[in-house]
């Protein structure tokens, strides 16, 4: 039984919970300028800082808030700081500094919000990007391409063409375009959702319907892009055609889809499904275009090209000696038409309306046109190959798939898809003229692309098949134009890839340094050649690293060039997302799991300009991580953070040895691959020769749902300041956050796609899981460019920020200091607590309502459901405290584990029961009784209560000793004194009215003390309710000398045990917040007994995540099944075995009842995946008959039956209501104990969940007692 204030907001996947009560916080007053015409709108950022070190940011509680100056308000405003830091965790009461900035704001038409800096779309690298003036139109199609190319094209009879990409994950593919229109956005007709098919290598269309071959992931299959059934096979999509052979070509004709199948598809372990080079299917399969029904097949040796429109079916295939073109005659006979010249390996075949044939030869960079008998007519492709450093538009790079169509004037046209370089599709006339180009998506954009700072319109983008492309961007026309190409980039087997390149000019040379592939290319004349890099090899099971430099000048890695140059790289280098190359061609790294930043700098350059990478040097150690690891950190200087190392590969450094460094690092637990619990942005400044110190640290993650102003989902890349502004790329949502060099938040560029749909905001909301992003100064015109784009490069220009313009101004008129009191500290978001292991571990204590009272006998009766506070000295010496309350009493149940046998000491004299000379085991509770008291060392209402068990007159008993620095009325004064100081208390005595009980652990190595402390013994404490917020602490001293604390918020809590005044003091600055949870929202049944999984014969045919017809089959199966837990009340001693507990899952052997609690951030227990039946049970006690509401908690696609005392309360599927699956039922609880149960299963959205909330007046709920054990079980 733990009732959490605000828990009704914790339904389903709602990510944030605790809501601030009105009146919490402290106001900060400031004034904006009144000059200029009014009204005038500004954006304001205010930061709470360390008063002794204003550089140190504690909380940017007002981040870019919008305020409008009017003649009436005269620019005077007040904002409320809630007492939480940038981690959304409480800070100690005290006096803090304030600083701030402001920027003029204007409403941006894209998202309707006020910004100071906005992006303006310039151009995208694709023929199908919207024009700049059409910014409200989204990118027409796309998904995560993972670098995969455009692979195939086909054209229907009306000039509707499908362009098929090999992979566009979680998006749309198979885009259809109207070729009768000029190349551009207006050609786009539609695209199709991936639906499990990321992409592939072959496609065909009749101009309306599209059929494609999927090669991604698991089994390969042919499908209809519109999602309609096309066969009976099962794969990532169901109802598809599963070919036996690898599909090399597809064609449509006369309501039939023809599929060329070559080598048999085999499953090859870790490589998945692939084409066999030994076992061949070798056939053309005919499928009904409507439903995929197999109509027949024709054997053809090694088919690789198909034509089916406008005449007989024609196939390009291997003959006995060479490739040949054959027709499929009536009856299935394959009749040769002509042969391809010897030694030529064609890739694809097409035919135009005049009967001319075209075949592509990638190795020759040619497409050949021949007549119906194979006689040569024309050759397409001007040069044998592209000249490095230039680009000829009439020369191909590995031409592959072909398509033909007839334009409205009756002219035949040929479309060629190039497999290499910029992956262009080009259109040609039958007489060999280049008519137009379709610039394909540059799908390696998400691997990053580079900008030449001396030629800012030049962008370098990785191409297909080991090519590098230079584009020239023309902002006026909004175009990306291929300007030059280079082969053999990223192809060396020892240093492969061109991943996240950065263009660097140093030593009078140009380089491309790649942060993720750890290699460096240099421009050598007209070629980019591999110059240097770090080679990783595994030797004897261990990673070995070597520095390689191209000493012989051949641009290839030779073993002799690196074997004698080992590198000692500390920690885990080669993180998944790489490191950063600086402008001096040094590599800075944050080894994963470490606390240091390192730099690998060239010791020099050889005569060719190759850098010599020799050894690393440490730049700095993160002082917060170091202090956290030592346990010597306070709440405002890292104590509220998560983790003590650079634990994630989402981290990066930028800067220079001369100016210092900026660091961005994710930390704490991960919510997903793309989001974590913490992001910290830091600045290190030079601090003497070769040294750096941490100047500031900030960063607010979107813990409360969608990101608010100044919050980050997940960042990785950052760019050192340009004209005073640091840029941090939010990779999870594809945005850029800007900060001043002092770390103050300025603005967020690009709207959040979670709240601004693309059909409204156009090209500006970019897809997440974006791994590139850079800010480039354009020194030609003084503008600042934002290089974005996940699917293809997209370029934007910053407005409101340039090389001469910075909108930030310091806020001069504001409160320099604010004082925070305990009652003003807001409740932290529930998610902030959950990621820290719950409230108790996160240094936030929670007192739950003592529903129905508690038993003060040392047992757990009445205490089971509250959330305990835990702290420890080590794994063997630890303390758990359970905290409850009613309006007039505080209840504590201590459980101490000593790591040795307990030895009782004398209690008397009781006022010294805790001092070190007694060698006693004691526990202390600290409380600020007056929540409104101002911070300070001697507050009225502060109290320490020491608990212990000792001998008193031959009797072993528990005692609670109160130490009161201030006391109203007659008291027993006590001074603890030594020659070096004293600690004075106006009253020290056993707590009046306390009720105590104790129990020793069975093994003698621990003990329990249960206590009821009346409010009258806690001076200044108001009546206890859900509105109360104050400060507490917990401490243990074992054997008189091992003293350890739960909280140490300001670092003042002492562990000294040889000085009595030090031992006695309260250290109020170290205390942490406490919440007294209310009942105004109801009572959550937090603890259950659950039992499962249950299945039985037939369940082995299901799987964890069902689809299609299997959902209905599973529902019918689970409804019809009957299991032993359905017979009467739960028997916690029962064990179940046999076929009924078996299914598609691993055999559990046996099933029994087991305890379970509701999940973090939820009101429900987590149960099993699809087609598993689970049971739950809990018990409610009422002193008299009572009617109240059961708010039943369900789950999507889940069927639940709730019972009360064996009678059904609800049965069925709870329909979604505003994002919540709930049902409310009025029920009657009878006097005494009542059994609540559920039976459930799901057919989708696994794992399913179930829960219960009791809704009644607080007066009625106070009388309840909740238990996860039946009444006859000892607690």
Number of C-alpha atoms within 10 A of each C-alpha: 24 23 27 30 23 19 21 17 19 21 21 19 12 16 20 23 25 20 15 15 13 8 12 19 22 18 16 19 15 18 17 23 15 16 10 7 9 12 13 19 20 21 23 24 23 25 25 27 24 19 16 9 11 17 16 22 27 27 28 26 22 20 23 27 19 19 19 18 21 15 11 8 12 16 20 18 16 13 15 14 24 25 27 23 26 25 26 25 26 25 27 25 27 15 16 17 20 21 22 22 22 24 23 20 23 18 13 14 10 20 18 12 12 21 24 24 23 22 23 18 23 23 23 27 25 23 18 21 27 23 20 20 10 13 19 18 19 19 22 20 20 26 19 22 26 17 22 18 31 29 22 28 26 27 25 25 16 16 21 22 30 30 22 26 27 25 29 29 20 16 20 24 28 31 22 28 24 21 20 14 12 10 17 18 19 15 18 20 15 16 21 18 21 22 15 16 29 24 28 27 23 27 32 29 27 24 18 15 15 26 25 28 29 26 22 21 14 13 20 26 28 27 27 24 25 16 17 14 19 25 22 13 18 14 17 17 21 20 22 24 25 20 21 19 25 25 32 21 29 28 25 26 19 12 11 19 27 25 31 31 27 28 23 21 24 17 14 11 8 6 8 13 19 19 18 17 10 7 13 18 21 24 21 28 21 20 22 17 22 15 17 24 18 16 12 12 16 16 16 23 20 22 28 24 24 27 23 21 19 13 13 13 19 24 29 30 27 19 17 8 9 14 23 21 26 21 21 18 12 9 7 13 13 18 13 15 14 17 19 19 12 10 9 14 17 27 22 27 26 25 27 19 16 11 14 19 22 27 26 27 18 22 16 18 21 24 25 18 24 17 16 15 13 19 14 14 14 15 14 22 21 15 15 13 17 21 16 17 18 15 18 16 17 15 18 31 27 25 29 28 28 27 24 27 23 20 14 11 6 9 13 19 21 22 24 27 27 27 23 21 24 28 27 25 25 22 21 19 16 20 13 17 12 18 12 15 16 18 21 22 26 29 31 27 31 24 23 27 28 23 25 19 17 13 12 18 18 20 23 24 29 30 27 25 19 18 22 25 26 26 21 18 22 14 16 9 11 19 21 25 17 22 18 19 27 23 23 16 23 24 16 14 9 17 21 15 20 29 25 28 28 24 25 23 17 12 13 7 13 17 26 28 30 27 24 21 23 25 25 29 24 24 16 17 9 13 17 23 24 29 28 27 26 21 20 18 13 9 9 7 7 8 10 15 20 21 21 29 28 23 22 11 16 11 20 20 23 15 10 10 16 21 13 11 17 17 20 13 19 14 13 13 19 20 16 12 20 22 27 28 28 21 16 14 23 19 23 26 28 30 25 20 16 19 21 21 20 21 21 19 20 17 11 13 13 11 9 14 23 24 25 21 24 17 16 19 14 15 20 18 17 19 17 22 22 16 16 20 14 10 12 13 21 21 22 24 20 20 26 23 25 20 20 21 24 24 19 22 21 27 28 25 28 24 22 17 17 10 11 19 23 24 23 25 25 28 22 19 16 15 10 9 10 18 25 24 25 27 29 20 22 20 22 21 19 17 11 8 8 12 14 19 18 21 17 22 25 21 25 25 26 21 25 18 14 16 17 17 17 24 21 29 25 28 32 26 26 28 22 20 18 18 16 17 23 23 25 26 28 28 25 21 25 28 28 27 22 24 21 18 17 17 23 27 28 28 24 27 23 22 25 23 17 13 11 17 16 20 13 15 22 19 25 30 26 26 22 20 18 26 23 24 31 20 24 19 19 20 14 11 10 13 18 24 24 21 22 27 28 29 26 24 25 23 22 22 23 17 15 18 23 21 15 10 13 17 16 20 12 12 18 15 14 18 16 16 16 18 17 24 23 28 24 22 28 25 24 24 21 25 24 26 20 17 21 19 13 20 23 23 18 24 29 24 28 25 28 29 29 28 25 18 18 19 15 21 17 20 19 17 18 20 29 20 25 22 24 24 23 21 22 18 17 10 10 12 19 19 26 19 25 24 23 28 25 21 14 15 20 21 27 21 25 24 23 25 22 21 15 12 13 20 15 16 18 18 22 13 8 17 17 16 26 29 23 22 14 16 19 24 28 23 26 21 19 22 25 28 22 21 20 15 20 18 17 14 13 15 17 19 21 27 27 25 23 23 25 24 28 23 15 17 10 8 9 15 18 21 26 27 22 23 28 29 23 19 19 11 7 8 14 12 16 17 15 19 15 12 6 7 11 16 17 18 20 17 21 24 17 18 19 13 12 19 17 21 19 23 17 16 15 8 10 14 17 22 23 25 27 26 26 21 22 19 21 16 21 23 19 17 19 15 14 20 19 18 13 16 25 23 27 25 26 26 20 27 23 23 20 20 21 16 21 24 21 26 27 26 26 22 19 14 22 16 15 15 19 13 17 21 19 21 23 21 19 26 20 28 20 24 31 28 28 25 23 24 24 21 25 17 20 22 28 24 25 28 26 27 23 26 23 21 25 27 24 20 14 13 20 13 11 20 18 18 16 20 14 10 8 16 19 12 14 23 18 12 16 21 12 8 13 14 15 11 20 13 10 9 14 23 12 16 7 11 10 18 13 12 13 20 24 22 22 17 16 8 13 14 11 14 17 17 21 13 15 18 18 19 13 17 23 24 27 29 23 18 24 19 23 24 34 29 25 25 26 27 25 24 22 25 21 21 14 12 11 15 14 16 17 20 19 22 23 28 28 20 21 25 22 25 16 24 17 20 16 16 11 13 19 17 14 12 19 20 16 14 9 7 13 19 20 23 18 16 13 11 13 13 19 16 13 14 19 20 22 22 26 24 20 26 31 31 28 19 15 21 18 25 26 27 25 27 22 19 22 19 13 14 10 15 22 18 15 22 23 28 25 25 22 20 15 6 7 9 14
